[in-house]
Amino acid sequence: MRAAGGGVDGRQVLGDAGHPDRSDSGHVPEAEDRYALAGHPDSTGQPNRTLSHPVHSSSIVRSFAPHEAESTTELHRILERDMPGQPGTEREQSYLPAMGKHWLLPLYDPLTRLAGVGRIHGQLLDRADLRHGQRILEIGCGTGNLLRALGRRQPDVDAVGIDPDPIALRRARRKAVRAGLPIRYERAFATDLPLPADSFDRVLSAFMLHHLAEDGRTPALREVGRVLRPGGELHVVDIDGTPPERGAGRVHRDARVAGSLPERVLAALADAGLTNVTENGRGRAWFGRIVFYRAEARRGG
């Protein structure tokens, strides 16, 4: 993680100048990045679990599986560099990759595209009331599709994305370079943001909260409240894990998805000290029902 400046509450604070990963020239071989189409991803949890979201179709995953080897070498190299206990590692917590396993990451963008996640990203941005010159943070940015969509709408905003997955971040940086967007991506966990207080106008989160364990949700949202400016807004979209009525649909088998209940999310937002907490929309996607949430940072005085 690139850092500059002093600490904030014991944190290393990220510098203001963003740039692509110095290990990347911006050139992406076709075979390495052919799946970078459009989608979104992840946050914390235990690694190597089954698919948690937003894709649940094993048949689609199997149809793409033969292409896995095209990026395996790169993934292994990065994983070895960042394995816990290895020299130079920055990883201090475990996390759940976007597709449940690192080697499945090349499938994430095409599958989320098929699932219509880009349309949902647009709905989230519509609700966020974004304005020229604002500072925007996305927690759990994954491969960078939400902020890329934001950059196309509002090219003059200052956008930062954080995610614990270095492999997803490399893809996000490459896509930003190709699109000519000055988006900064940094490796960090939502529960410990290396960012100064009162520094963002909006925080966005798309299909990330359900990746957090129950006891990690409120601490992450407290961090959101800390980095938001007074009156700044958090806008979230996530899976609705509410069990369907008998015969009306399938029950989510993943415990974290099943625990993504609107009443729990609203309670966590309030417990984190955010104000004007509300559910501001529902919808349906190929992978199930979704809910939009909105909350504000406390105003001074």
N, C-alpha and C positions, 0 to 999 in steps of 0.2 A: 504494500500500500504506500503510495507516495504521500508524504506528510510534510508540513512546513509550519513554522511558527511555534508558539508555546502551547501549553496544555490548557484544557478547559475541564475542570473537575477531574484532573488526573488523566485526561484524554490527550492524545496527539491530534491536533487540529489540522484538517486538510487545507492545503494551500488554495489560493483563489485561481491560479492558472491551470486550466485543464489541457491535456494533450493526449493523443493516442498512445497506447502501450509502446514503449520505446523498442520492444522486441518485434513490433510489427511495422512494416513499411507502409501498410495500407493496401498492399497488393495481396489478393486472396486467390490462390489457385482454385480453379473451378471445382476440382474433385474434392477439395477440402471443405468448401463452404457452399456447396450447391443447395443445401437445405435451408439456408438463411432466407426464408421467404417472408414471414411475418407472424409473430405470436408473442407469448410472454411467459414468465415463470415464477420464482421460488423463494424459500427462506430457510428457517432452521428446523432441526429435527434429527432423527437418527438416519445415517446413510444406508443405502442399499435396501430400501423398502420397496413395496410394490407401487405401481403408479398411483400418485395421490391426486393429480389434477393438472390441467383440466381434461385430460384424455383418459378414458377408461376402456377403450376398445382394444382388446388384445389381438383381435384379428387384423386391425390396421397396423399395429406395431409389428406383427409377424410379416406383413406384406412389405415393410420397409427394412426388416432385419438384415437381408443379404448385403445391404450397403454399409453396414456397421463398420467394416474393416477400413473404409476410406479415411476415417478420422481417428482410428484407434491409436496409431503411433503418437499423434499429437496429444491426445488425451492422456495417455500413459506418461508421457514426458512431463506434462504439467502436474499430474497427480503425484508423481515421484518427487517433484520439486516442493510440493506443498503438503506432503504427508506429515501427520503429527509425529514429533520426536526427531524429525530430520533437521539438519542445520539449515538456518535461514527461513524456517517455516513461520508463517504468520497465523496459522490456524490455532485457535485456543478453544473453540467450541465445535461441536458437530453440527451438521445441517443436513437437510433433506434436499437432494438435487431436484431440479425441475421435473424430470421424468422418473424420479425414484432411483435411478442408477446413472452414473456419469456417462457410461458408454451409449446411453440412449439419447443424450442431448442433441445429436444431429437430427433426431426425429421431431424435436419439440416444435420448431417453427412450422414445418409443413402440417403437423397435426393440429396445432392451434389455429392455423389458417383454415383448415377444413372445418374446425369447430366454430368458426365465426368469431374468434376472440377479437379480431381487429374491429369489428362492428361494436363490440362491447366497450373496447377502449375508447372509441369515438363517443359513446354515450357517457362514459365517465368524464371525459374532457369537456363535454357539453355542460355537465353539472358543476364543474369546477370554477366557472366564471373567471377564466384566465384573462389577464390583461398584459399589455405591453410593458416590458421592463421588469416583470416580477421574477423572483427567485423561486424555483420549483425543485423540490426533492421527491424522488421516487424511492421508496423502500422495497427491496426485493425486485430489482429491475430486471434480473435475468438477462436475456439476450437483447434487451433494449428496444423492444418494439413500441411500447407505450410512449417513451420519450422521443422516439423517432417520429411517431405520429404527431406528438406535441410540437416538435421542431418544425414540421411542415406547416402547422397551423399558425404558430407564433414564433417565427425565427429569431425574434429579438429578446426572448426570455433567456434567463440564465438557468440552465437545467443541470442537475446533478443526479446520478443514479448510484445506489449502493446495493451490493449483493455479496454474500459470502462465497460464491462460487467463482473461482478465478477463470474457469473454462468458459462459463457463460459470459463473463465480463470481456474476455478477449473477443468473442463474437460481437458483443454490443459495440465495442470500440471500432472494430473493422467496419461494421455497418454504418456507424456515424461518420467515419472517414469517407466511405463511398458516397454517402448522401450529402457530404459537405456541411455537416451540422456540428457546431462546437459544443457537444454534450460531454460532460465530464463523468467518467465512471470510476468508482473506487470500491475496493474490497472492504466491507465492514458488515457487522451484524446489527440488526434493527434494535437490539436491546442495549447497544453500546455505540451510539453514533459519534464518530470523531469529528463533530461539527459544533461550532459555537452556538450558544443560546440566542434566541430571537433573531435568527438569520434567514428564515424562509417565509414566503407569503403563502405558499401552498405545499402540502405534502400529499402525494398520491400513492395509492396501494391497490394493485390489481391481482386478485387471486393469490395473495401472500399470507394473510392472517391465519388461514386454516392450516398452514404449514407449521405454525408455532404451537408448542405444547401449551396446555391450559395455563400453566404457571408462568409462561413467558409472554403471554399476550398483553397483559396490563403493563409490565415493565417496558415493553416495546412502545406501547402507546404513550407512556409517560415521557419517553424520549422524544416522541413526535411533538408532544406538548412543549417540551423544553426548547426544541429548535425552531418552532413556529414563532413568528412575531405576534405580539398581542393582537387578537382579532383575526389572525391567520387561520386558514381552514385546512382540515384533513378531509379528503374524499377517498372513499374505499368502495371497491366492488369485490364480492367474494361469493363462494358457493353457499347456497342455503341447504344445510344438512337436515332440515326438518323431515322426519319420516313421512312418506306419503300415506294417504288413507288406504285402507286395505284394497288391493287390486288396482290402485290408481298409478302405480309406478314401482320402481325398485328401491330398496333400502340401500343406502351407502354402506359398503362393507368396511371401508377405511375408517378407523376410529377418529382420525383428525377431521375428516370431512363430515362424519356423523356428528361431531361436536361443534361444527360451525353453525350454531343456531342463532337466529337474529337476537333473541333475548340475551344470550350470553355475550354477543358482540357489543350490543348496546350497553350492557352492564360494565363490560371491560372499558369501553370508551369513557363512561362516567367515572368509574373507579380511578382512571388515569388522570382525572382532574380536568378533562376537556368539558366544554360547555355547549349548550344548544345541540345536544346529541340527538340525532334523528335518523330514521330510515327514510330515504327519499327516492325510493323506486324499487321495483321488482321486475324480473324478466325471466325468460327461458332461453336456454342454449342447448346445443346438441348433447352436452354432458350433464344437463340438469337445470334446476332452478338457481337463480342468482339474486342477490340483494345489493342495493347501493346504500351507503351510509355517508353521513356528513357530520362533522363536529368542528368546534372552534377552540382556539387557544384563549385562555382568559385574558381579558383586557386589563390594562393597568389601571390602578386607582380603584 
